[in-house]
Amino acid sequence: MNQKPRIREPKTLSWANITVNIELTERKFQSLFGIGLPEKETTKIILNKVTGIAKAQSLLAIIGSSGSGKTTLLNCLTNRNLGSLKAEGCILVNGENIGEDLYTISGYVQQDDIFNGALTVREHLWFNMSLKKCEHTIIGLPGIRKGISGGEKKRLAFAEKLLTKPPIMLCDEPTSGLDSSAACSVIEALRNMTNNGHTILTTIHQPSSEVFAMLDEILIMANGRVAFMGSRNDATKFFCGLNYQCPQNYNTSDFLMNTLAIIPGEEEESKAKILKICNSFEESIYFETIKSQIQKEVKSTIVIPVLEMQQLSKLTVHSKYQVSWWIQFQMCLWRSQIELMHGQLFHVKFMYLVVRSRFEIYSIQ
Ligand SMILES: Nc1ncnc2c1ncn2[C@@H]1O[C@H](COP(=O)(O)OP(=O)(O)OP(=O)(O)O)[C@@H](O)[C@H]1O
């Protein structure tokens, strides 16, 4: 971890008109058994023409209330976990549509990045490569075996992804479940990564005032649309211009989240308010700036809105591992052995194997 390899070619990630839908089937009528009744197909729009840019060697924080579409946006940008969602839009790296090659240049730390709780940190990382930090501590299993802390787990997830030195890193909710100081140290770590050439996109559900003060560029999502994108100071100016002035001594991010929240019982009014704010943003100078930044990146003379729509969900998913199946098999075998050795019931399992083997030998004789 002391070594800080620089990324040789920093990358700017930009996206335009990302739209995601899902077809839902609803029964028209309710019945006791629900059989043979006509069904109604409805389309739910999850992301609606989302456009933005994460500049090379910078940290972009995507904030928004629960269900606003943050994770879906990251999934689209990495073409992962889309399942039955229909996604379209345009994704560019340094102004070029690189399609499936995005896998090779990006790392995605997901919200529930899964660790094998029975391994030590060293073994876990050696599974990918090797690393030194807290190397002999067991990672742990929540409620079963105490291991490294939540903050350390999050940093380990980054460290694992960083081993392959991806120029673009996407992190989903890296600060969730952490106290304010641990959350700040995670954001500080992400900012440091930008100094080494990484371009970082991270979602943050509801940043504390300390975390919010550390963010330079923010993208605020609301009900599947972009409510604002730009600097923190410009966000305050934009919302003030719409008569949403944050009271003094109030956390700005809380104020913005409350302004854009869908309040239970007032769904229609809340959605109408969000619609107005998002439309105002699309007509603002801030959105013009974003569009011209993307346009500057584009290598051709084609203007963004007429760039060919890329059917994201049709891309084939490549194996994320860059080694042959034989190496993968050996590594999995090694991991299973270690798991067995570290497992709490190792002695029981071992005795069972010995007894069973002896029993089988006797029965053959
Ligand atoms: N596969 C799916 N099928 C149906 N609805 C979906 C699907 N994926 C996402 N959604 C809906 O899309 C909306 C956005 O979800 P998403 O997970 O992107 O929100 P989020 O902003 O990341 O929320 P959180 O902060 O709670 O993680 C939610 O209303 C969610 O229920």
The ligand as a MOL file (V3000), in Angstrom:
LIG
                    3D

  0  0  0     0  0            999 V3000
M  V30 BEGIN CTAB
M  V30 COUNTS 31 33 0 0 0
M  V30 BEGIN ATOM
M  V30 1 N -34.4460 -4.4630 -11.2690 0
M  V30 2 C -35.3100 -3.5630 -10.8240 0
M  V30 3 N -36.6410 -3.7740 -10.8930 0
M  V30 4 C -37.5380 -2.8780 -10.4640 0
M  V30 5 N -37.1930 -1.6910 -9.9290 0
M  V30 6 C -35.8770 -1.4190 -9.8300 0
M  V30 7 C -34.8690 -2.3330 -10.2640 0
M  V30 8 N -33.6460 -1.7760 -10.0410 0
M  V30 9 C -33.8810 -0.5760 -9.4830 0
M  V30 10 N -35.2180 -0.3630 -9.3480 0
M  V30 11 C -35.8890 0.8260 -8.7890 0
M  V30 12 O -35.2360 1.9540 -9.3130 0
M  V30 13 C -35.1440 2.9830 -8.3430 0
M  V30 14 C -33.6820 3.4120 -8.2060 0
M  V30 15 O -32.9450 2.3690 -7.5450 0
M  V30 16 P -31.4110 2.5490 -7.1360 0
M  V30 17 O -31.0070 1.3230 -6.4050 0
M  V30 18 O -30.6430 2.9320 -8.3280 0
M  V30 19 O -31.5200 3.7850 -6.1410 0
M  V30 20 P -30.4050 4.3970 -5.1820 0
M  V30 21 O -30.4530 5.8660 -5.3530 0
M  V30 22 O -29.0910 3.7380 -5.4040 0
M  V30 23 O -30.9790 3.9830 -3.7590 0
M  V30 24 P -30.1660 3.6050 -2.3900 0
M  V30 25 O -29.5210 4.8680 -1.9110 0
M  V30 26 O -31.2880 3.1720 -1.4750 0
M  V30 27 O -29.2040 2.5040 -2.7280 0
M  V30 28 C -35.7600 2.4220 -7.0700 0
M  V30 29 O -37.0840 2.8590 -6.9880 0
M  V30 30 C -35.6920 0.9330 -7.2800 0
M  V30 31 O -36.7360 0.2840 -6.6120 0
M  V30 END ATOM
M  V30 BEGIN BOND
M  V30 1 1 1 2
M  V30 2 1 2 3
M  V30 3 2 2 7
M  V30 4 2 3 4
M  V30 5 1 4 5
M  V30 6 2 5 6
M  V30 7 1 6 7
M  V30 8 1 6 10
M  V30 9 1 7 8
M  V30 10 2 8 9
M  V30 11 1 9 10
M  V30 12 1 10 11
M  V30 13 1 11 12
M  V30 14 1 11 30
M  V30 15 1 12 13
M  V30 16 1 13 14
M  V30 17 1 13 28
M  V30 18 1 14 15
M  V30 19 1 15 16
M  V30 20 2 16 17
M  V30 21 1 16 18
M  V30 22 1 16 19
M  V30 23 1 19 20
M  V30 24 2 20 21
M  V30 25 1 20 22
M  V30 26 1 20 23
M  V30 27 1 23 24
M  V30 28 2 24 25
M  V30 29 1 24 26
M  V30 30 1 24 27
M  V30 31 1 28 29
M  V30 32 1 28 30
M  V30 33 1 30 31
M  V30 END BOND
M  V30 END CTAB
M  END
